[in-house]
Amino acid sequence: MALIRFVNPVYLEAGARLRLAEEARALGWRKPLIVTDAGVRAAGVLDRALEGLEGWPLAIFDGTPGNPTEAAVRAAWQCWQDAGCDGLIAIGGGSSIDLAKGLALMATHDGPLQHYATIEGGSARIGPQALPIIAVPTTAGTGSEVARGSLLITDDGRKLGFHSWHLLPRVALCDPELTQALPAGLTAATGMDALAHCLETFMSAAFNPVADGIALEGLRRGWGAIERAVHQGEDLDARLQMMCASSMGAMAFQKGLGCVHSLSHAIGGLHPRAHHGTLNAVFLPAVLRFNAPHASMQAEDKLARLAQAMGVTDAAPEALAEALRQRTQDLALPTRLSEMGLDLSDADLIIERAMKDHCHGTNPRVASAADYEALLKACA
């Protein structure tokens, strides 16, 4: 039997940020900690997001790195304690929301974070005492605001997933107006992350027809809007559609992801400055080609359904892969690892970590070490 669970309260509309005070009061908070990053703060996006909390006493932690680390979680927890906070609001991209989830866990559970990692059997150890979170995304990419998972680089250098419904934000305020100032490059990279979630979760052979439907609709919306969002950043409808795609991709990926994310997670732990969404965009064409022959892809006519959602007339694997590569190129993103400044000198360790990643087991076609090596070479 498949468990199909959807989801926390989500307000998805222009002006959703103005509900912050109402939602904070509903949780009984008096002084929340704001978890964000320096870029969001410097760009003035944080001030705009906090319009709904005017007059509230606040503490702000803006030290979230691009790939959040266990050390950064500790620093945020120290800020929480020093300021005497009683609430937790994440304002930013997936990194800030994931870091807030790490704080929600660290502040209420004993031991190092890795003890609670999914691949360490830690999901069952995460309890309801985890701090509640309000999430206010300022990018349309990871969908962490509607997801039960968090990705963190632990002290031993691994990028690990932490998954529990107790980490799901209590409410998500998805305001597309907060994404209008996002630079074109970040709009493209985070947008391709959202599309990767929709594509990979739909390709997974796991049984979750609800997730499949959500993923396809998210892909349709995102594929049709991403170029407008990148090249016409003030287009509020494009920003809204990308925020839909982001949230829908994350609602759907409880079904499971696959080799794209296994490789991206492995590389992200070793090269923290490599953008996760860009890595996903680089790997998508090769992984689609790899998955295409799998029985579930053929039996459910998944390639044809992907083509329809993407508006591509040819559903052949090579045509779909080329459409993904071309879209990535049109968005001025790298299409190869070398263009990101990455080489294969640590390929053995990347492969080892990819095979242990929590996304490895839900790829429709089981990937061997040799398969991962071939995928890396195809994307080099």
Secondary structure, 3 states (H helix, E strand, C coil): CCCCCCCCCEEECCCHHHHHHHHHHHCCCCCEEEECEHHHHHCCHHHHHHHHHCCCCCEEECECCCCCEHHHHHHHHHHHHHHCCCEEEEEECHHHHHHHHHHHHHCCCCCCHHHHCHHHCCHHHCCCCCCCCEEEECCCCCCHHHCCEEEEECCCCCEEEEECHHHCCCEEEECHHHHCCCCHHHHHHHHHHHHHHHHHHHHCCCCCHHHHHHHHHHHHHHHHHHHHHHHCCCCHHHHHHHHHHHHHHHHHHHHCCCHHHHHHHHHHHHCCCCCHHHHHHHHHHHHHHHHCCCHHHHHCCHHHHHHHHHCCCCCCHHHHHHHHHHHHHHCCCCCCHHHHCCCCCCHHHHHHHHHHCCCHHHCCCCCCHHHHHHHHHHHC
